[in-house]
Amino acid sequence: MEVDLALLKSSKGLLKIAEMDVFNSLFAAAFMFILSMVAVSTFTVKGTLSGGIMGFVAAALWSLDGYILFKKITFNKPRTTTRAQTGEE
């Protein structure tokens, strides 16, 4: 399998990789949430309950990661300087 290194080094390739990271984070969060729901609803021992709760925490962190990555991706927005963001002139 041949990899197009020029695409990966370009800004379009970096955007594609960032989009894949967002999708990966949100998919992992959804998958972990479903597994945690099953673990919490059918727990038979305390370990299963605590594992389900830890799964909810992991799902929340993956959701936060996906949200932060999505906010960092700029979709054809012009870059602003730090002075413009803080309101200084």
ABEGO torsion letter per residue (X at the ends): XBBBAAAAABAAAAAAAAAAAAAAAAAAAAAAAAAAAAAAAABABAAAAAAAAAAAAAAAAAAAAAAAAAAABBBGBBBBBAAAAAGBX
